[in-house]
Amino acid sequence: MATILLLADETHGARLKSDLEYIGYSVHHAILQGQMDPQIGTALPESIDLIFIDPEASLDRLTQAIQTLSSIPPARQKPVLVVTDEMTALNLDFSQGIADFIVKPYSLREVEARLRLALWNDDRPGDDQTLKIDELTINLDRYEVRIKGQVIELTLKEYELLKHLVSHKGRVFTRSDLLDSIWGYDYYGGMRTVDVHIRRLRSKLGDIGNNISTVRGVGYKFDRI
């Protein structure tokens, strides 16, 4: 489930929040009235996937909100979707990070489609910093793993283990190979460490975890089922 930061006034924002939750998103609503509080970052969730802003036709309010969010780690460099009117849309500054906009009046179906497009573009593979196999996406810049767009919470070692296996898709690694590559040559733990982390990875990845297969008597590999 993707997490959306919604910036809107109290009344309209409450209705938008309800609509967004209805179509399957987790929503954090921050009240946007007048100048945006620079301390808003202390109240934000740790992970935000997209920022949805309804500045009530105020271009200055929109600009100030985006500038404030650019300095807050959970919201930094996240795609921004703006609700606006036709006249304000003509003056939007896309260099600020605005991914898309919706012109009022709009339907909930349009909102859902725009959100899906913005989230897909944000995770789109094709550069050197993204690994993608089927519904699994690994963003190497963010140390972030997603399945069907939903962030999967992994420990650093779980992340490194998954990245290593996916980066060498189809190759079989012994437990000793994985210990050396992920934990380092000076690690004194036993081979069971690898088995425990593989088991946890499979559990957290759901059906995708079945792609991590055991090669009996040898070790592990990641491949399409």
The 8 nearest C-alpha neighbors of each residue, nearest first, counted from 0:
[[1, 149, 24, 25, 2, 23, 148, 150],
 [0, 2, 149, 24, 48, 25, 3, 148],
 [1, 3, 25, 47, 48, 26, 24, 0],
 [4, 2, 26, 49, 50, 48, 47, 5],
 [3, 5, 50, 27, 26, 51, 28, 49],
 [4, 6, 28, 51, 52, 27, 3, 50],
 [7, 5, 52, 29, 31, 30, 28, 53],
 [8, 6, 12, 31, 53, 30, 52, 54],
 [7, 9, 31, 30, 12, 11, 10, 32],
 [10, 8, 12, 30, 11, 13, 7, 31],
 [9, 11, 13, 12, 8, 14, 7, 15],
 [12, 10, 14, 13, 8, 9, 15, 7],
 [11, 13, 7, 15, 9, 8, 14, 10],
 [12, 14, 16, 10, 11, 15, 9, 17],
 [15, 13, 17, 11, 12, 16, 18, 10],
 [16, 14, 12, 18, 17, 13, 19, 11],
 [17, 15, 13, 19, 14, 18, 12, 20],
 [16, 18, 14, 20, 15, 19, 21, 13],
 [19, 17, 21, 15, 16, 20, 14, 22],
 [20, 18, 16, 21, 22, 17, 24, 15],
 [19, 21, 24, 23, 17, 22, 18, 25],
 [20, 22, 18, 19, 23, 17, 24, 16],
 [23, 21, 19, 20, 24, 18, 111, 107],
 [22, 24, 20, 21, 19, 25, 0, 1],
 [25, 23, 20, 1, 19, 0, 26, 2],
 [24, 26, 2, 20, 3, 1, 0, 23],
 [27, 25, 3, 2, 4, 24, 28, 16],
 [28, 26, 4, 5, 3, 29, 25, 43],
 [27, 29, 5, 6, 4, 26, 30, 16],
 [30, 28, 6, 5, 31, 27, 7, 4],
 [29, 31, 8, 7, 9, 6, 32, 28],
 [32, 30, 7, 8, 6, 29, 35, 33],
 [31, 33, 8, 30, 34, 35, 7, 60],
 [32, 34, 35, 31, 60, 36, 8, 30],
 [35, 33, 32, 36, 60, 63, 31, 64],
 [34, 36, 64, 37, 31, 33, 32, 63],
 [35, 37, 38, 39, 34, 67, 64, 40],
 [38, 36, 39, 67, 35, 40, 68, 71],
 [39, 37, 36, 40, 41, 42, 35, 71],
 [38, 40, 41, 37, 36, 42, 43, 35],
 [39, 41, 43, 38, 42, 71, 37, 73],
 [40, 42, 39, 43, 38, 44, 71, 37],
 [43, 41, 40, 39, 44, 38, 29, 45],
 [42, 44, 40, 41, 45, 39, 73, 27],
 [45, 43, 46, 42, 47, 73, 27, 40],
 [46, 44, 73, 43, 47, 72, 74, 42],
 [45, 47, 44, 73, 48, 2, 74, 43],
 [48, 46, 2, 73, 49, 3, 74, 4],
 [47, 49, 2, 3, 1, 77, 46, 50],
 [48, 50, 3, 78, 77, 47, 79, 4],
 [51, 49, 79, 4, 3, 5, 80, 78],
 [50, 52, 5, 80, 79, 81, 4, 6],
 [53, 51, 6, 81, 5, 54, 7, 82],
 [52, 54, 82, 7, 55, 81, 6, 83],
 [53, 55, 57, 61, 56, 52, 7, 60],
 [54, 56, 57, 53, 83, 7, 8, 82],
 [57, 55, 54, 83, 58, 87, 84, 53],
 [58, 56, 60, 59, 54, 55, 61, 87],
 [57, 59, 61, 60, 62, 56, 87, 54],
 [60, 58, 62, 61, 57, 63, 64, 54],
 [59, 61, 63, 57, 58, 62, 64, 54],
 [60, 62, 58, 64, 59, 63, 54, 65],
 [63, 61, 59, 65, 64, 60, 58, 66],
 [62, 64, 66, 60, 61, 65, 59, 67],
 [63, 65, 61, 67, 62, 66, 35, 60],
 [66, 64, 68, 62, 67, 63, 69, 61],
 [67, 65, 63, 69, 64, 68, 62, 70],
 [66, 68, 64, 65, 69, 70, 37, 63],
 [67, 69, 65, 71, 70, 66, 74, 64],
 [70, 68, 75, 66, 67, 71, 65, 74],
 [71, 69, 68, 67, 75, 72, 66, 74],
 [70, 72, 68, 74, 69, 75, 40, 73],
 [73, 71, 75, 74, 70, 69, 40, 68],
 [74, 72, 46, 45, 47, 75, 71, 44],
 [75, 73, 72, 71, 77, 68, 47, 76],
 [74, 76, 69, 72, 77, 71, 73, 68],
 [77, 75, 74, 78, 69, 96, 72, 79],
 [76, 78, 75, 49, 74, 48, 79, 50],
 [79, 77, 49, 98, 50, 97, 96, 76],
 [78, 80, 97, 50, 98, 51, 49, 96],
 [79, 81, 51, 99, 100, 98, 97, 50],
 [82, 80, 100, 52, 51, 53, 83, 101],
 [83, 81, 101, 53, 100, 102, 52, 80],
 [82, 84, 102, 56, 103, 101, 88, 81],
 [83, 85, 102, 103, 87, 86, 88, 56],
 [86, 84, 88, 87, 102, 89, 83, 103],
 [85, 87, 88, 89, 84, 90, 83, 56],
 [88, 86, 89, 90, 84, 85, 83, 56],
 [89, 87, 85, 91, 90, 86, 84, 83],
 [88, 90, 87, 86, 91, 85, 92, 84],
 [91, 89, 88, 87, 92, 86, 58, 93],
 [90, 92, 88, 89, 93, 87, 58, 97],
 [93, 91, 94, 95, 90, 97, 96, 62],
 [94, 92, 97, 95, 96, 91, 98, 99],
 [93, 95, 96, 92, 97, 91, 98, 65],
 [96, 94, 93, 97, 92, 65, 66, 62],
 [95, 97, 94, 93, 98, 79, 78, 76],
 [96, 98, 79, 93, 99, 95, 80, 78],
 [97, 99, 79, 78, 80, 96, 117, 100],
 [100, 98, 80, 97, 81, 79, 117, 101],
 [99, 101, 81, 80, 82, 102, 83, 98],
 [102, 100, 82, 83, 81, 103, 99, 105],
 [101, 103, 84, 83, 82, 104, 85, 105],
 [104, 102, 105, 84, 83, 101, 82, 85],
 [103, 105, 102, 106, 84, 101, 83, 82],
 [104, 106, 103, 102, 109, 107, 101, 110],
 [105, 107, 109, 108, 110, 104, 103, 111],
 [106, 108, 110, 109, 111, 105, 18, 19],
 [109, 107, 111, 106, 110, 112, 105, 113],
 [108, 110, 112, 106, 107, 111, 113, 105],
 [111, 109, 107, 113, 108, 112, 114, 106],
 [110, 112, 108, 114, 109, 113, 107, 115],
 [113, 111, 109, 115, 114, 110, 116, 108],
 [114, 112, 116, 110, 115, 111, 109, 117],
 [115, 113, 111, 117, 116, 112, 110, 118],
 [114, 116, 112, 118, 113, 117, 119, 111],
 [115, 117, 119, 113, 114, 118, 120, 112],
 [118, 116, 114, 120, 119, 115, 113, 121],
 [119, 117, 121, 115, 120, 116, 114, 122],
 [118, 120, 116, 122, 121, 117, 123, 115],
 [121, 119, 123, 117, 122, 118, 116, 115],
 [120, 122, 118, 119, 123, 117, 78, 77],
 [123, 121, 119, 120, 124, 118, 136, 138],
 [122, 124, 120, 121, 119, 125, 129, 118],
 [125, 123, 129, 126, 122, 131, 130, 136],
 [124, 126, 123, 129, 127, 130, 128, 131],
 [127, 125, 128, 129, 124, 130, 123, 138],
 [126, 128, 129, 125, 130, 139, 124, 138],
 [129, 127, 139, 126, 140, 138, 130, 125],
 [128, 130, 138, 124, 137, 127, 126, 139],
 [129, 131, 137, 136, 138, 124, 128, 132],
 [132, 130, 136, 135, 137, 124, 133, 129],
 [131, 133, 135, 134, 136, 130, 223, 165],
 [132, 134, 135, 131, 136, 223, 207, 146],
 [135, 133, 147, 146, 132, 136, 131, 207],
 [134, 136, 146, 132, 131, 133, 145, 137],
 [137, 135, 131, 145, 130, 144, 146, 138],
 [138, 136, 144, 130, 129, 143, 139, 131],
 [137, 139, 129, 143, 140, 141, 142, 128],
 [138, 140, 128, 142, 141, 129, 137, 143],
 [141, 139, 138, 142, 128, 143, 129, 137],
 [140, 142, 143, 139, 138, 137, 144, 128],
 [143, 141, 139, 140, 138, 144, 137, 158],
 [144, 142, 141, 138, 137, 145, 139, 150],
 [143, 145, 137, 151, 150, 136, 138, 142],
 [146, 144, 150, 149, 136, 148, 151, 135],
 [145, 147, 135, 148, 149, 134, 136, 150],
 [148, 146, 134, 149, 145, 135, 136, 150],
 [147, 149, 146, 145, 150, 1, 118, 0],
 [150, 148, 145, 0, 146, 1, 147, 151],
 [149, 151, 145, 144, 152, 148, 146, 143],
 [152, 150, 145, 144, 153, 149, 146, 203],
 [151, 153, 150, 154, 144, 203, 143, 145],
 [154, 152, 157, 158, 151, 155, 144, 203],
 [153, 155, 157, 156, 158, 152, 159, 200],
 [154, 156, 158, 157, 159, 153, 142, 160],
 [157, 155, 159, 158, 154, 160, 181, 182],
 [158, 156, 160, 154, 155, 159, 153, 161],
 [157, 159, 155, 161, 156, 160, 153, 162],
 [160, 158, 156, 162, 161, 157, 163, 155],
 [159, 161, 157, 163, 158, 162, 156, 164],
 [162, 160, 158, 164, 163, 159, 165, 157],
 [161, 163, 159, 165, 160, 164, 166, 158],
 [164, 162, 160, 166, 161, 165, 159, 167],
 [163, 165, 161, 167, 221, 166, 162, 168],
 [166, 164, 168, 162, 167, 163, 221, 161],
 [167, 165, 163, 164, 168, 162, 130, 161],
 [166, 168, 165, 164, 170, 169, 163, 221],
 [169, 167, 165, 221, 222, 170, 166, 164],
 [168, 170, 222, 221, 220, 167, 171, 164],
 [171, 169, 168, 167, 220, 172, 221, 164],
 [170, 172, 220, 219, 169, 218, 173, 214],
 [173, 171, 219, 218, 176, 220, 177, 170],
 [172, 174, 218, 176, 175, 217, 177, 219],
 [173, 175, 177, 176, 218, 190, 178, 193],
 [174, 176, 178, 173, 177, 179, 190, 172],
 [177, 175, 173, 179, 174, 178, 172, 180],
 [178, 176, 180, 174, 179, 175, 181, 173],
 [177, 179, 175, 182, 181, 176, 180, 174],
 [178, 180, 183, 184, 176, 177, 182, 181],
 [181, 179, 177, 178, 183, 182, 176, 184],
 [182, 180, 178, 177, 183, 179, 160, 159],
 [181, 183, 178, 179, 186, 180, 184, 177],
 [184, 182, 179, 185, 186, 180, 181, 178],
 [183, 185, 179, 186, 182, 178, 180, 187],
 [186, 184, 183, 187, 182, 179, 188, 178],
 [187, 185, 184, 183, 188, 182, 178, 179],
 [186, 188, 185, 189, 184, 182, 183, 178],
 [189, 187, 186, 192, 190, 191, 178, 182],
 [188, 190, 191, 192, 187, 193, 186, 178],
 [189, 191, 192, 193, 174, 188, 175, 194],
 [190, 192, 194, 189, 193, 195, 188, 174],
 [193, 191, 195, 190, 194, 189, 196, 188],
 [192, 194, 196, 191, 195, 190, 197, 174],
 [193, 195, 191, 197, 192, 196, 198, 190],
 [196, 194, 198, 192, 193, 197, 191, 199],
 [195, 197, 199, 193, 198, 194, 200, 157],
 [198, 196, 200, 194, 199, 195, 193, 201],
 [197, 199, 195, 201, 196, 200, 194, 202],
 [200, 198, 196, 202, 197, 201, 203, 195],
 [201, 199, 197, 203, 202, 198, 204, 196],
 [202, 200, 208, 198, 204, 199, 203, 197],
 [201, 203, 199, 200, 205, 204, 198, 208],
 [204, 202, 200, 201, 205, 199, 151, 208],
 [205, 203, 208, 201, 207, 202, 200, 206],
 [204, 206, 208, 207, 202, 203, 201, 209],
 [205, 207, 208, 209, 204, 210, 201, 202],
 [208, 206, 209, 204, 205, 210, 135, 201],
 [209, 207, 201, 204, 210, 206, 205, 211],
 [208, 210, 211, 207, 206, 212, 201, 224],
 [211, 209, 208, 222, 221, 223, 224, 207],
 [212, 210, 221, 209, 208, 220, 222, 219],
 [211, 213, 220, 219, 210, 221, 214, 209],
 [212, 214, 219, 215, 218, 220, 211, 217],
 [215, 213, 218, 217, 219, 216, 212, 220],
 [216, 214, 217, 213, 218, 219, 212, 173],
 [215, 217, 214, 218, 213, 173, 219, 174],
 [218, 216, 173, 214, 215, 219, 172, 174],
 [219, 217, 173, 214, 172, 174, 213, 171],
 [220, 218, 213, 172, 214, 171, 212, 173],
 [219, 221, 171, 212, 211, 170, 169, 164],
 [222, 220, 211, 168, 210, 164, 169, 165],
 [221, 223, 169, 210, 168, 224, 220, 211],
 [222, 224, 210, 221, 132, 169, 133, 168],
 [223, 210, 222, 209, 212, 211, 207, 221]]
